[in-house]
Amino acid sequence: MEVIRLKHIEKTYSDNGVPVHALRGVDLSISQGEFVVIAGPSGSGKTTLLNIMGALDKPTQGRVFLEKEDISEKSKDQIAAYRLEKLGFVFQAYNLIPVLTAMENIEFSMMLLGIEENQRRERAREIMAELGIEELAAKRPNEMSGGQQQRVAVARAIVNNPSIILADEPTANLDSETGANLLDLMEKMNREHNLTFIFSSHDHQVIDRARRLIILKDGEIEKDEIVTEKA
């Protein structure tokens, strides 16, 4: 099943009155259960593309379909609700709420959806157990390592059973061993729950895990290939 379709996406910014073409006519379709890495040099447009997929930014031209629904003309409130229900985000800076515990951070999006406290707590415990982070439940972000914070961020991203997880440079602030463990975890969630993962990254550790690799150059797709799994 197709979860994302982009049709002729253009994105132009203004830099002191000079137009900067971040994306140039990108056409792309991604299906349920894919493990996709968008790679390319700095300035190639990969983060911009991920932000448009996640409805965090709007294209200058073109249309975005999430689960066959055209979100291009939806209101800000409609898009915010769609993000909350359908999308999960993992950022390189973790973006946890500093005054909340790990448990409360994971529960937060469920609270915004109006889910009752008992249900929220049960679901958060279930996800933390699956990810092996139960011991972090009462800790705040400043009491956790970077790897622990990123695992909590993954738990928060998947707790609402989203269609798609979008991960922007998720290993950038992690050492290689911690990054590898995080990617192992994401691959496990992809295999066992058929979750769609889309990464933006220049980290070869992430790129080497891709089962579909999309290379951007100067805002255009230079290469889009299915990667044969390594023996």
PLY file of the C-alpha trace (Angstrom):
ply
format ascii 1.0
element vertex 231
property float x
property float y
property float z
element edge 230
property int vertex1
property int vertex2
end_header
0.00 0.00 0.00
1.27 3.44 -0.93
1.76 5.69 2.11
3.38 8.75 0.51
3.25 10.19 -2.99
4.92 13.43 -4.01
3.99 14.96 -7.36
6.38 17.44 -8.95
7.52 19.01 -5.69
9.30 22.34 -5.96
10.61 24.30 -2.98
12.15 27.73 -3.37
13.46 29.88 -0.53
14.54 33.49 -0.62
18.02 34.33 0.66
18.23 38.13 0.90
16.02 38.40 -2.16
17.93 35.74 -4.11
15.84 32.62 -4.91
17.32 29.33 -3.67
15.89 26.20 -5.30
15.96 23.54 -2.58
13.85 21.02 -4.52
13.35 20.85 -8.26
10.46 18.74 -9.56
10.67 15.75 -7.20
8.32 12.84 -7.95
8.35 10.02 -5.43
6.18 7.19 -4.10
6.86 5.17 -0.92
4.97 2.06 0.16
4.02 0.63 3.53
6.86 -1.20 5.29
9.75 0.30 3.33
13.06 1.20 5.03
14.19 4.21 3.01
17.25 6.43 3.34
17.41 9.81 1.60
21.06 10.77 1.25
23.11 13.43 -0.48
25.62 16.18 0.22
24.87 19.14 2.46
22.45 21.47 0.68
21.09 18.73 -1.58
17.55 19.16 -0.19
17.19 16.00 1.88
15.96 17.65 5.10
13.62 19.90 3.09
12.21 16.82 1.38
11.71 15.03 4.70
9.99 18.09 6.18
7.58 18.25 3.23
6.81 14.54 3.61
6.09 15.17 7.28
3.87 18.20 6.57
6.29 20.36 8.60
6.82 22.51 5.51
4.77 23.24 2.38
6.08 22.99 -1.16
6.21 26.06 -3.37
4.62 23.93 -6.08
3.41 20.34 -6.33
1.13 18.08 -4.31
1.65 15.80 -1.32
-0.48 12.71 -0.76
-0.38 10.83 2.55
-2.25 7.53 2.41
-3.80 8.78 -0.87
-5.18 11.89 0.83
-4.10 15.20 -0.70
-2.88 17.35 2.19
-1.66 20.21 0.01
-4.67 22.46 0.64
-5.54 21.42 4.19
-5.65 23.98 7.00
-2.94 24.23 9.64
-5.23 22.59 12.22
-6.09 19.72 9.86
-2.42 19.14 9.08
-1.48 19.26 12.78
-4.12 16.62 13.53
-2.91 14.48 10.64
0.70 14.66 11.85
-0.36 13.67 15.35
-2.36 10.65 14.20
-0.39 9.39 11.20
3.25 10.45 11.54
6.06 9.88 14.01
9.21 12.02 14.12
12.74 11.34 15.37
15.14 14.30 15.27
18.90 14.49 15.76
18.42 16.83 18.76
15.94 14.37 20.36
13.43 17.21 21.06
12.22 15.74 24.35
10.39 18.09 26.72
13.00 18.77 29.45
10.59 19.13 32.40
8.84 15.81 31.67
10.00 12.31 32.56
10.58 9.70 29.86
7.16 8.20 30.60
5.49 11.62 30.36
7.31 12.45 27.12
6.07 9.21 25.58
2.54 9.84 26.83
2.41 13.43 25.61
1.12 12.86 22.07
-1.50 10.44 23.39
-2.63 13.13 25.81
-3.04 15.54 22.87
-5.28 12.94 21.22
-7.47 12.82 24.31
-6.60 9.27 25.34
-7.42 8.54 28.98
-4.58 8.45 31.49
-4.84 4.73 32.32
-4.72 3.81 28.64
-1.83 6.21 28.03
0.18 4.76 30.89
-0.45 1.17 29.82
0.52 1.86 26.20
3.65 3.79 27.24
4.74 0.93 29.53
4.15 -1.57 26.73
6.32 0.41 24.28
9.07 1.00 26.86
9.19 -2.70 27.63
9.44 -3.55 23.94
12.30 -1.09 23.49
14.04 -2.15 26.71
13.91 1.27 28.39
11.61 0.61 31.38
14.33 1.77 33.78
14.17 5.27 32.26
10.48 5.81 33.07
11.00 8.31 35.90
14.11 10.03 34.48
14.10 13.44 32.85
16.14 14.10 29.68
19.06 15.70 31.56
19.43 12.45 33.53
19.82 10.33 30.38
22.61 9.72 27.88
22.15 10.73 24.25
21.41 7.15 23.25
18.80 6.81 25.99
17.14 10.07 24.97
16.98 8.92 21.36
15.37 5.61 22.38
12.74 7.56 24.31
12.26 9.70 21.20
11.69 6.54 19.13
9.17 5.30 21.70
7.36 8.63 21.52
7.37 8.46 17.71
5.77 5.01 17.51
3.39 5.08 20.49
0.39 6.28 18.43
0.85 3.51 15.83
1.68 5.95 13.01
1.79 4.99 9.35
5.24 6.51 8.86
8.31 7.31 10.99
10.42 10.19 9.67
13.95 10.34 11.08
16.17 13.35 10.37
19.85 12.52 11.05
18.87 10.36 14.06
22.44 9.13 14.70
24.19 12.51 14.27
24.78 13.08 18.00
25.52 9.46 18.88
28.75 7.46 18.94
29.00 4.64 16.41
28.08 1.83 18.83
25.05 3.68 20.21
24.00 4.62 16.68
24.23 0.98 15.57
22.09 -0.12 18.52
19.48 2.50 17.64
19.39 1.34 14.02
19.05 -2.28 15.17
16.03 -1.19 17.17
14.48 0.63 14.21
15.04 -2.33 11.90
13.35 -4.57 14.48
10.29 -2.27 14.62
10.20 -2.19 10.83
10.30 -5.99 10.53
7.98 -6.87 13.38
5.36 -4.11 12.95
5.73 -3.29 9.23
6.39 0.34 10.19
7.56 2.56 7.33
10.85 4.32 8.12
12.17 7.22 6.06
15.57 8.64 7.03
17.40 11.77 5.98
21.09 11.17 6.61
24.65 11.49 5.39
25.86 8.94 7.99
27.23 5.88 6.19
26.10 3.72 9.10
22.51 4.70 8.26
22.99 4.55 4.49
24.40 1.01 4.76
21.14 -0.14 6.40
18.93 1.21 3.60
16.74 -1.22 1.72
15.87 1.60 -0.64
18.37 4.40 -1.21
17.40 7.77 -2.70
20.28 10.10 -3.56
19.56 13.80 -3.95
21.79 16.26 -5.74
20.98 19.95 -6.18
17.36 19.36 -5.24
16.76 16.55 -7.73
16.67 12.76 -7.39
19.94 11.55 -8.85
19.42 7.88 -7.96
16.57 5.79 -6.53
17.39 2.12 -6.09
16.37 -0.96 -4.15
19.36 -2.21 -2.19
20.04 -5.93 -2.15
20.33 -7.11 1.44
23.86 -8.03 2.41
24.61 -11.61 3.33
0 1
1 2
2 3
3 4
4 5
5 6
6 7
7 8
8 9
9 10
10 11
11 12
12 13
13 14
14 15
15 16
16 17
17 18
18 19
19 20
20 21
21 22
22 23
23 24
24 25
25 26
26 27
27 28
28 29
29 30
30 31
31 32
32 33
33 34
34 35
35 36
36 37
37 38
38 39
39 40
40 41
41 42
42 43
43 44
44 45
45 46
46 47
47 48
48 49
49 50
50 51
51 52
52 53
53 54
54 55
55 56
56 57
57 58
58 59
59 60
60 61
61 62
62 63
63 64
64 65
65 66
66 67
67 68
68 69
69 70
70 71
71 72
72 73
73 74
74 75
75 76
76 77
77 78
78 79
79 80
80 81
81 82
82 83
83 84
84 85
85 86
86 87
87 88
88 89
89 90
90 91
91 92
92 93
93 94
94 95
95 96
96 97
97 98
98 99
99 100
100 101
101 102
102 103
103 104
104 105
105 106
106 107
107 108
108 109
109 110
110 111
111 112
112 113
113 114
114 115
115 116
116 117
117 118
118 119
119 120
120 121
121 122
122 123
123 124
124 125
125 126
126 127
127 128
128 129
129 130
130 131
131 132
132 133
133 134
134 135
135 136
136 137
137 138
138 139
139 140
140 141
141 142
142 143
143 144
144 145
145 146
146 147
147 148
148 149
149 150
150 151
151 152
152 153
153 154
154 155
155 156
156 157
157 158
158 159
159 160
160 161
161 162
162 163
163 164
164 165
165 166
166 167
167 168
168 169
169 170
170 171
171 172
172 173
173 174
174 175
175 176
176 177
177 178
178 179
179 180
180 181
181 182
182 183
183 184
184 185
185 186
186 187
187 188
188 189
189 190
190 191
191 192
192 193
193 194
194 195
195 196
196 197
197 198
198 199
199 200
200 201
201 202
202 203
203 204
204 205
205 206
206 207
207 208
208 209
209 210
210 211
211 212
212 213
213 214
214 215
215 216
216 217
217 218
218 219
219 220
220 221
221 222
222 223
223 224
224 225
225 226
226 227
227 228
228 229
229 230
